[in-house]
């Protein structure tokens, strides 16, 4: 099937889509930067250190240090919650896999067991007869197969002439039908 759109049109559309995606990407970056600046201007007041005495600067440093400690505690709490949640998610995934029954199967080794040993393992003490399964297999003798197939040697041209035309098709149909009808 041929495409209804030409290769040049496809290329043009692809380039237009990429240009539009780049514009949206750039706009998203600008929006994030503006949001970050807005958030910081709300949360952090501008720092005025000019014209302060030594004691006032020390007090300002203590206040900033207390704020940093508070933020650090919040960060630690959030990190602990995240670790707890990831651990819980991991445990739940393992439970789901257990409930589904999908386990990693260990690689199995081949074990050669005789038929007697297998029957002894399955039946226990009830198994007393030793079986030679290979002896019970049907054996085919070469002489029997040659006797079953009678070899007809004749003129092949007679056979071709007899089977040609509609009469030959009728004979073939009747020959195929007769063994199943018996």
C-alpha positions, 0 to 999 in steps of 0.5 A: 500500500502506498502512503497517501502523503508524500515524503516531502510533505511528511518531512515538512510536517515533521519539521513543523512539529519539531519547531512547535515542540521546541517553542513549547519547551522554551516557553515551559523553561521560561514559565518554570524560571518565573515560578521559581522567582515568584516563589522565592520572592514570597518566601525569602525577604530581601536581605539588608545588611548595610548600616547594621552594627556587629550585634545586629549582624550576629542576631541576623546570622542566628535567625538565618541559622535557625531557619536553615535548621528548620528547613533541614529538619523538614527536608530530613522528614520528607526524605524519611517519608519518601524512603518509607514509601519506596520500601512499602511500594517495593514490598507491595510489588513483591506481594503482587508477584507472589499472588500472581504466582510468577516466580523465577524458576530455578534452572533444573538439572537433567536426572537420568532415572530408569523406569523401575526407579520412577515406578518405585518412587511413585508407587513405593513398596507396591511396585514389585514387577520390573518393567523393560519398556523397550522390550514392549515396543513394537518391532518392525521386521524388514521382511514383513514390509516387503511382503505387504507391498506387492510390486506391479511391473507393467507398461506405464503408458497403458496406465497413463492412457487409462487415466486420461480424460474424465473417465480416468478422473472417475476411476480415481474418484471411485478408487478413493471412495471404495476403501472407505465405503467398506 
